[in-house]
Amino acid sequence: MAAVGDHRGAALIVAAGRDDRRVLFDVLDAQGFDAIYSAKDLVQARGFLEQNACVDLVLLEFGDNPRDTLAFCEELHDLDPAAPAPIIGILGGRGGPLRWDSRPPGLVEWIASPVKADDAAARIKVTLAARSTGVIRNASAPAASERYQFAFDGNLDELAIVDPETRRILDVNTVFVQRSGYSRAQILAGSIDGFSATLSPDRRAEMIQKLGREGSVSLRGRKSRADGSSYPVDVHVRVAVQDGRVVHFYQFRELSELSRYQLALAALGQLTRTESREEGLDIALRAMIDWLALDFAAVVEAPPESAGEFHALAVYHRFGPVEGGSDPLLGPSLKHVLAGRELVQTTNAWRTANDDAFVRERRFECWIGLPLTGERNACLGALLLARREPLAGDGAALDALRVFTHALALELELRRTRDQGRAIGLQDPLTGLPNRLLFNDRLNSAIQEAHRTSEMFAVVFVDLDRFKNINDSLGHAVGDQVLSAVAKRLRGSVRASDTVARYAGDEFTLILRHIVQREDVARIAEKIVRAMEVPLQLAGGLELSMTASLGLSFYPDDATDAERLLKHADVAMYSAKGMGRNNFQAYVAVPEESHQQRLALEAKLRQAEKNGELRVFYQPQIDGQTEDIVGMEALIRWEHPELGMISPGFFIPLAEESGLIISIGEWILRAACHDARRWQLRYGLPLRIGVNLSPLQLRQPSLVQVVAAVVRETGIDPHLLDLEVTESISVKSIPNLLETLHALRDLGCSISIDDFGTGQSSLDYIKRFPADHIKIDQAFVRNIGVDPDDEAIVQATISMAHNLNRKVVAEGVEIEQHLDFLRAQGCEVLQGFLFCRPLPAASFDNLLQERARLLGSAPAPSASA
């Protein structure tokens, strides 16, 4: 509390912001006020005044309705006209620029919102001191501005007081007069805008709007002199009160040389602080404009693959382009700089620029063009700068500019290299076509565009007929020639706007855009079928005949999401194979003919196990740090003698519906455990083997007994058997699911949650299920480096699993960028095409044999198995 002689009465706070009211309450409490009223609006404030009309200080927010606030000020004045309570306005809380017909009575000072305690305390003390001396109470006493006139006139900065409505200058100090070159009378007859002419109308309007909203604003510009020249200054403007009226208080401070080169360093630093090229260039260019007070600046890039072409990365006009004026990027200056030559005219540029109309029209005194030269001395682009003031004698500025252009060129080259590397990671190295990752991205983009435009497009799945025979009989080198030749034929059969990708192995996928009628796609498919029938001429005079089966699906008729569009095209492709190959079929939902084909395929599937048509393929699982093989996932394949290799995405749902998945699941479990045990004995490798359990298998009461019997028969260590349960399985839909999983763990088996992140109960799974491993679905992994949201999901999943003591397996690792990201996140096990595709048992055995050879450990004779 204050001393007796420093006694305070009552204070009233009227502010909408709770934080502002709290700060002001603490400040007033420290001043020793007997009573402090805090009101959130004028209605509540009037209620306080009805109880106690004696108020010594009011802190009042000027919010959304200035007229209502002005009326409240008049009410306060009428309570005690002889000694009205002083009002400190709070500016910037809610409203925009203040507008009123008459000045608020009693207003003596401003505080900006959000309120800062130190600033508020200082202004309240000054106001209370003035009131105690009678300055406010006595109208004949000198105004506060008169009491501090010596500080105004003696300030070394240029100061000006301006009418906020008319922009007319009301008063200036001596330094302002001396540096401007005008007389005081000339200055007071003019507008403040005449002394900051380098501000564009848009930027000036933005400054005034911010001033009205926040109470103060700072910027960098140039201040004009009477002789037509100008000089760089820092400008600080704040709202103030002079003799009861609102004014704008301007402070101009000339830049020192140190400040200039701090700006130069800031411009350099901004180049590498942002991920976005456009954002980084804009910020760096703005810093350079402020540094040299430029009137024009442009950064131009010249793509290496397009001789003579260029495009603007960033362009700045202080005064905006002139309608009908010359384009600075079409003049001879840019061609001169893109040829690798500097253009430096620091004075009289417009008088000597006979061949550049843009420089003459704008009367630029300074015109500079510097080539952006890369590491191999190749010109990557140009930097163009201009100003109406000369830059004579400033050699240090030119040296700094050259350093800036060198840094800018290196940044452009680095980002160009990154873009090229990213493009390589999205291309198939054999055919040069987009790979599966890029195809999926383009398919999602096509879906979004078609959704906006209500257009139709088609997805085509192309599979080469009996391609396996070529690899087996003629070798993989010939097979690669065939794939390259097929890629060229497919690319030549469609439009430039369509997408052709190598999806996997001998499978190709196409996106046919902007389709008007389904018959148009049928004609293209027929064209592809006929093109594939023409014999291929390969190296060494070898001639091969090749055919293909095509499946078609349409957006939006067949599906509206990428996964189902591809699945339906795949189903249609197998329909084409079932009808004799070398043709195309469109996806049909449930016609009678399709139903008959399905029944026929189900009959073939029932005989597949007996006929030895089922195969187990193994995809290696790799340690995230050592990149050594630590396990494998067992994947089932069906190799039909007539239809060829049939996709699991096609026959697994059929096996689920028919119940065949139970016997097939037991068969693959036994085969996988037998192979894993054989490799353990031969190579001394305790490889973990992952086997999927279907929902139907999990419903079987005998599942635990079946697994136990397989473990005994094959002799595999149960700790090496990893049973994978897909996340889409619902606890409620399968009786005793948790009990079954616990029983499997009691056998010594481990449990993995497969396809994690794609189901509906991810958190419930990871919390309740007895899981040892979490397998992140490949849909998220493949978007690493493409979709920041999927990156965040992968990062969060790994962190959550580790916190719950679960290990993580990432599927779908296809490029080095995936590997680097997952390794940095601490993912333990990786699986995907970057390391190896799924291999048949014999090929996987060869892989392990090669590993043993490289490590110098001879495998045991196969007979020991």
Number of C-alpha atoms within 10 A of each C-alpha: 12 13 8 8 6 11 12 19 13 18 21 23 25 24 27 18 16 11 13 21 21 15 18 23 20 13 20 24 16 12 18 18 20 14 14 20 18 20 20 15 17 17 11 13 19 17 12 16 15 9 8 11 14 16 21 18 24 23 24 26 30 24 22 14 13 18 17 13 18 19 13 19 22 16 15 23 19 13 15 13 13 11 17 22 24 26 26 23 24 26 27 24 21 17 16 19 19 20 13 10 7 9 13 22 21 23 23 21 23 22 23 21 20 16 20 14 16 10 12 20 18 11 16 22 13 13 20 17 13 16 18 12 11 15 16 25 17 13 11 9 12 13 17 16 13 13 9 10 12 11 12 18 16 12 14 14 17 23 24 22 22 23 17 18 12 9 16 17 21 17 15 21 21 16 16 23 18 12 13 19 15 15 12 16 9 10 22 17 11 14 16 20 16 14 17 18 15 21 19 14 14 10 12 15 12 11 18 18 16 17 22 21 21 23 23 21 18 14 11 19 24 22 24 20 16 12 9 8 13 20 13 21 20 16 20 16 22 18 23 19 17 17 16 18 16 21 20 25 21 23 20 21 17 17 16 11 9 9 13 17 16 14 19 23 17 16 22 23 17 18 23 15 12 13 10 11 14 12 15 18 22 18 18 24 22 17 21 23 24 20 23 20 23 21 21 22 23 19 24 21 20 18 15 13 7 8 8 11 11 18 12 13 14 16 15 18 14 17 14 12 13 12 6 6 11 17 12 19 17 11 15 12 22 23 14 16 21 26 14 18 16 17 16 14 20 20 19 17 23 21 12 13 17 10 11 19 17 20 25 17 12 18 19 25 22 23 26 20 23 24 27 30 22 20 12 6 9 15 21 23 29 29 24 21 21 28 25 22 21 18 18 12 10 10 10 10 16 15 10 15 18 15 14 22 21 19 19 25 24 17 17 21 17 14 15 13 12 12 12 12 11 15 12 15 18 19 19 18 11 12 18 15 22 23 23 20 22 21 22 20 15 16 21 16 13 22 20 14 13 18 14 9 10 12 16 21 22 24 25 28 26 26 26 21 18 17 18 17 11 17 15 10 10 11 12 13 10 17 19 17 17 22 20 15 16 22 19 14 14 21 17 13 16 18 12 9 10 15 20 25 26 23 22 14 13 19 16 23 27 22 22 22 18 16 15 11 10 15 10 11 22 15 11 15 24 15 14 24 22 14 18 21 14 12 13 17 14 13 9 6 8 10 11 14 11 20 21 26 28 31 28 31 29 24 21 17 12 18 15 16 14 18 12 13 24 22 18 25 27 28 26 25 28 25 25 24 24 16 15 11 21 20 20 26 22 26 23 17 10 8 8 10 10 15 12 11 14 15 13 12 14 18 11 14 23 15 12 18 15 9 12 11 16 20 19 20 22 26 22 27 26 22 18 23 14 9 12 13 21 18 25 23 22 26 19 22 18 21 16 16 10 11 18 16 18 16 15 14 11 14 19 19 13 18 19 16 12 13 13 17 21 20 14 20 19 17 16 20 24 20 16 26 26 19 18 26 22 21 22 18 16 20 20 14 17 17 19 23 26 25 24 21 19 17 19 15 18 20 16 14 12 11 19 18 13 14 20 15 13 19 21 11 12 17 14 19 17 22 14 19 24 23 24 22 22 18 23 18 18 15 15 8 10 14 14 13 18 14 12 18 21 18 15 21 20 12 15 16 21 23 23 26 28 23 22 28 22 16 15 13 15 16 14 11 20 21 11 10 18 19 22 19 24 26 25 24 20 19 17 22 25 25 21 21 14 14 13 11 12 17 20 13 15 25 17 13 21 25 17 14 18 16 10 12 12 18 19 24 25 28 22 20 22 22 20 12 15 22 23 11 17 24 16 12 14 16 23 18 24 29 28 23 15 14 18 17 15 19 18 17 16 10 13 19 18 12 16 17 18 14 17 16 12 10 9 9 12 14 17 14 10 11 7 8 13
